[in-house]
Amino acid sequence: MPFPFRFSSVRFGRFRGGLGSRRIFLVYGSEDCSTDYKPYGGVAQGGFGLYGGYPTGTGTLRVMVKGPADLLERVRRGEMPTDREAIQRGDWGEILHPKQVPERVPLPSGTLVTDYVAGGGGFGDPLEREPEAVLLDYRRQEVSRRIAEKIYGVVFDPDGVRVNPEETKAARERLRVNRKNQGSAVKRGAGNAQTKAAKTWRAVLNFHDVLEIASDGKDFVICCRRCGYLFCNAEENYKPYALRRVVELNDFMPSPLPSGERYEAQYHEYYCPGCATQLQVDAYCPSVESDPVLWDTRIRLDRLPK
């Protein structure tokens, strides 16, 4: 029997992704039940983020638990296994981890199966989300105070009822400074010395929430619409010219994997070197992928007006 309930496997952005859900099944009165098992290996699963929003993270982990002998009695008393942390601590029984990758795993009576279903990816730089929207998410228990400050740069008063505007402004500025200090570019762009304003560049295509292709009548370049920072020729991938910061999921995720393994994946955050706007966040797994710099968009320049 399933116990569905709300679970905020949300990912962050100027517009956050939709809420995920959590399903918990109790196998009762059957010895024929089974499930498939996918060893996620610490790789974040789920929806992509767009234009600086974060991808979905740990919202898709499946956990199987060999329930305790008094499981049914606890349920009859009104206790429900709806707390992820309690399940992963072993409060509801021994967590099962099949060896290798079996096609199906038997689930005898008394087994609990939990599915943490991913929400949607975020859209846009989280530092640009309205602070009051972050406060509403916090009061609905959709984000924690830690996430509000670390990702959104939003600081609440101690009672959690109001946004502190002065501290929020200062926190967001610190986070932007950290992006510039901690990020590094693979290649050096033309930068502020050749900003869009430094030449008669004319915007011809907005292909990103922040980035555009501009032309001087002869050449095409990629630049930031907000600060004018010029990245590169439009035939190139802008990402090697952006600031990149690598974030280990072991430091980012709110809870460890049920198996105790380390997360294998990383988040690669890309920022504009001029204004520190977050442009993209990619989930990358070094053990299975060769090129850490993904190419998001390729544009047929011969179809653009000069």
Rosetta blueprint (number, residue, H / E / L):
1 M L
2 P E
3 F L
4 P L
5 F E
6 R E
7 F E
8 S L
9 S L
10 V L
11 R L
12 F L
13 G L
14 R L
15 F E
16 R L
17 G L
18 G L
19 L L
20 G E
21 S E
22 R E
23 R E
24 I E
25 F E
26 L E
27 V L
28 Y L
29 G L
30 S L
31 E L
32 D L
33 C L
34 S E
35 T E
36 D L
37 Y L
38 K L
39 P L
40 Y L
41 G L
42 G L
43 V L
44 A L
45 Q L
46 G L
47 G L
48 F L
49 G L
50 L E
51 Y L
52 G L
53 G L
54 Y L
55 P L
56 T L
57 G L
58 T L
59 G L
60 T L
61 L L
62 R E
63 V E
64 M E
65 V E
66 K E
67 G L
68 P L
69 A L
70 D L
71 L H
72 L H
73 E H
74 R H
75 V H
76 R H
77 R L
78 G L
79 E L
80 M L
81 P L
82 T L
83 D L
84 R H
85 E H
86 A H
87 I H
88 Q H
89 R H
90 G L
91 D L
92 W L
93 G L
94 E E
95 I E
96 L E
97 H L
98 P L
99 K L
100 Q L
101 V L
102 P L
103 E L
104 R L
105 V E
106 P E
107 L L
108 P L
109 S L
110 G L
111 T E
112 L E
113 V E
114 T E
115 D E
116 Y E
117 V E
118 A L
119 G L
120 G L
121 G L
122 G L
123 F E
124 G L
125 D L
126 P H
127 L H
128 E H
129 R L
130 E L
131 P H
132 E H
133 A H
134 V H
135 L H
136 L H
137 D H
138 Y H
139 R H
140 R L
141 Q L
142 E L
143 V L
144 S L
145 R H
146 R H
147 I H
148 A H
149 E H
150 K H
151 I L
152 Y L
153 G L
154 V L
155 V L
156 F E
157 D L
158 P L
159 D L
160 G L
161 V L
162 R L
163 V E
164 N L
165 P H
166 E H
167 E H
168 T H
169 K H
170 A H
171 A H
172 R H
173 E H
174 R H
175 L H
176 R H
177 V H
178 N H
179 R H
180 K H
181 N H
182 Q H
183 G L
184 S E
185 A L
186 V L
187 K L
188 R L
189 G L
190 A L
191 G E
192 N H
193 A H
194 Q H
195 T L
196 K H
197 A H
198 A H
199 K L
200 T L
201 W L
202 R E
203 A E
204 V E
205 L E
206 N E
207 F L
208 H L
209 D L
210 V L
211 L E
212 E E
213 I E
214 A E
215 S E
216 D L
217 G L
218 K L
219 D L
220 F E
221 V E
222 I E
223 C E
224 C E
225 R L
226 R L
227 C L
228 G L
229 Y L
230 L E
231 F E
232 C E
233 N E
234 A L
235 E L
236 E L
237 N L
238 Y L
239 K H
240 P H
241 Y H
242 A L
243 L E
244 R E
245 R E
246 V E
247 V E
248 E E
249 L H
250 N H
251 D H
252 F H
253 M L
254 P L
255 S L
256 P L
257 L L
258 P L
259 S L
260 G L
261 E L
262 R L
263 Y L
264 E L
265 A L
266 Q E
267 Y E
268 H E
269 E E
270 Y E
271 Y E
272 C L
273 P L
274 G L
275 C L
276 A L
277 T L
278 Q E
279 L E
280 Q E
281 V E
282 D E
283 A E
284 Y E
285 C L
286 P L
287 S L
288 V L
289 E L
290 S L
291 D L
292 P L
293 V L
294 L L
295 W L
296 D L
297 T L
298 R L
299 I L
300 R L
301 L H
302 D H
303 R H
304 L L
305 P L
306 K L
